Amino acid sequence: MRTLNIIIILFLGIFICNINYAQQFGRNKVTYERLNFRVFETPHFMIHHYLEDEEELRKFAQLTERWYERHLPIFRDTIDRKVPVILYNNHADFQQTTVIQQLIGVGTGGVTEGLRKRVVMPLSASRRDTDHVLGHELTHVHHFRLFLGDNGRGLGGQAMQNTPLWMIEGQSEYLSIGREHTQTAMWMRDAVKHDDIPTIRDMTRRMYEYFPYRWGHAFWAFFGGTFGDEQIMPLFIGTAQMGVERAIDSLTGYSSDSLSALWANQLRKTYQPQIEGKQESAGEQLFDATNAGEMNIAPAISHDGENMVFISDKNVITTDFFLADVQEKEITRRITNIVRDARIDEYNYMESAGTWNPEGTQFAITVFSQGRNKILIADLDRRRVAARIALPGVEAFNNPDWSPDGNRIVVSGLSQGKNDLYVYNLETEEVEQLTDDRYIALQPTWSPDGSKIAFITDREGNTDFEQLKFGDYRLAEYDINTGNINVINILPGADIINPKYSPDGTEIFFVSNADGYRNIYKYEKDGGQVIKLTGLQTGVMGITGLSPCFDIARESGELVYILYNKTNHEIFKESIENLVGELFSDADVDLTASMLPPVDIDPPEEIVEEKLETYPTTDPGKFSFREYDPRFTLEAIGGAGVGVGVGQFGVGMGGGVSFMFSDMLRENILTTTIQAQGRVEDIGGQAVYLNQSRRINWGGVVSHIPYRSARAMMRLDTINGTVAENLVMIEQRIFENELGAFGRYPISRNLRFEGGVSASRYGFQIDSINNYFVGNLLVGREEHTLEAPDAFYMYRTYLAYVGDNSRFGLTSPMSGNRYRFQVDRSFGEYQFWGLQADYRRYRHIPPVALAFRTMHYGRYGPDADQLRPVYVGNPFFVRGYSFRAITQPGETTDQFISINNLLGSKIAVANAELRYPFTGPEQFALIESRMFFSDLVLFADGGLAWHDFDDIEMKWRPARDEETRIPVFSTGVALRVNLFGAVIVEPYFAFPFQRRADQTRGTFGFHLSFGGF
């Protein structure tokens, strides 16, 4: 019975007081506001929305049905079950979605979830962008139906693995954009220019090197133009069934290499003539990969032209704001620590740039905070946040621009799908809406005298709201005094973006694709002429088609712009006085360079282009409203299968099955699991409920979990008077029945409170099973239930405060910090308090990172020492003192330390690491590797374990008294390896300083590191 009591104490130490190292931290998905969804049904879709503007909702509904009609000839997939579309009013609301458990970044335009084929997306500021994202995501619905089917009737998970990402995303782009796309064409020209055209095998095996959206788009345009769009799905299905190379050979008769060569020849034939005679660049290069990052975007130059703020991935693992000296062409400091703090969830850098105040002392950007957009004003001189401004009535906006008088900021705001201009008065703190109509108003900029605002719009072009056709981006001016809008009708059929005034206000500079490229132009207001200022081989381009890509200093006239070159975004500078250019008329507009090859042959069948040029509408009488139904539906089944067997030792079973139920919005999730291993009494199960409909996430758990251990012995015995050998098996079972509740209150994406309560009953069962053998023959079997300890109860409650803004590298956090402060109380059979304080700091000093941790965990109270002690020699705490590495003498001596000295109900730990990216991406790691990611780690560990404070002695060598506790230290080197994102392992070689003198040469060890501390 003493043995069982020891097992019980160890069990409770593990399962009641365990420190869960892997799940202590993490960033938060915050639901700042509960949204009241309703459902708008169309013939093929169920649109879950909370829009108040019914007109905008009906337009969106028409677009969903239109895309269904456009995709039908390609997929030939008649949808018999209505597709759920979860629609959010803006990106700030979209980031709070409960449908997708992962964090939503600013660059995510929409997501298609596979289990229920749900499309989750926000309305964009541009209806044209909304239409594109919708078309793209709805192709993924067909993909998931093909792979997973309904009720498991798809090709299966292996088919999904067979299909490379570039085929999936590229097909979605081709079917939603077509053959004409300035950005994809620019990528292809750049590849031809630098002789970096991948083969199909390259794109498949080195998918992180070749952006799947652009390269996949170009391939499908080539394939459809060469073999006909009717061959798109046969190739796609063939790839899912047998892999891309075999599918190409089977369908086209070309090998993968031959088709790659044919495609490469088409790209060179199309783009080489377009490159010849064009400019490689214009002006002076400021920043590229040699002195900044590969992505250098959103340049905003101060009015005097001396300083510039831009965004760069210079530090690889983070995207940061940098302040730079334009004349010296050097970064003066990183200012992300000003604009990113605990109350800011994210800043918008995809389609928004910042703006300087006239004095050049403050800089304003758009951030996501508390579930909405805010203007954050950074004081660059004092290095602090000067203000965070929420615009009343305008929950989503971007592209702020500071007025010349310094008193106002204009933004492009989005509300209920309508995009308009708003002005915020910094003195009165009032918001004024300038425009109020159905047309978009994007990228506003003040004239030098503050009397006008230039912006881009889709009015007076080829926009047709009856057909729901969204036209090109036009240039317009808003008159502050009269409220009149003047659309400047130039360059018909082309897009105009990113307008900026010249210092004297007589000219408006902008970027356009009027020649099929992306070049800088200017409009002379007096004469009405357009001058093309650059003729670049690639183009002026940010991350997306609407990303701000150039800026002009309002006083000096210095112009900075982004050049796409060698797949990177580089920043150049030129004075507007030096940009002479040439006259460009409306008749010169020619988008041929935007066409993807082949362009010199008639495609066999252009289904995609024909469908994209049609604008069907659905009878509005087929649309209807209904209330949202929050009922649970079975969403997934996992690990299905339970087996039962009968043998000479009795009946046994094994296996398990889990079910997940949820409502459509996943505001409520219920997961149940049943597991069977052994006999009937070994069947266990658990049910967990999570409610995430509001900011406080809460839930409950109920479980019955059996834990079995066994030992066996052989002895002589008799059965029915016959001498036999008795194989006695003692089976000991602990049954944990638990009822618990938990909750989390996220303050922001980086901070949260969490807590929980639980009540557990621990029951026990001991069975003795006698198996009688005569020779090798089993002649009898008896089972007896032995006396077991009485059941007892344990109760626990805890509260924790957690912060985490860390940024991961290849295997470990590389920048930011993490901390967790927790107090818990256990009572019932065992009573004690638990305290945990854990602080971690990471500093990235490229190419290495420094990491530090200090931590204390302890149990305090009458029963603190009764449960399983914590072992400070665990490699997660102090490396070099594992059980295997330490001999266990009868007593401690002054020559070595025993295991008992490393056990305690309380521990304190301090660690320091230097983390060097060893193998991984070329721009980040010492050795380039596309598949094998690892960090080389130099470490120094220290720790102390104790029961009573009086037993602690701060000395280097242990005393003979085994109760005396001293700190232990080690140093060494480790290789932390990321195994395909599934698990992180860490072999290490440590030098422990408190071990035996003949063992201080070092010891090898290995453990699952969870990414280190």
Summary of the structure (lengths in Angstrom):
residues: 1013
radius of gyration: 33.2
end to end distance: 39.7
largest distance: 120.9
contacts: 3433
relative contact order: 0.09
helix: 20%
strand: 42%
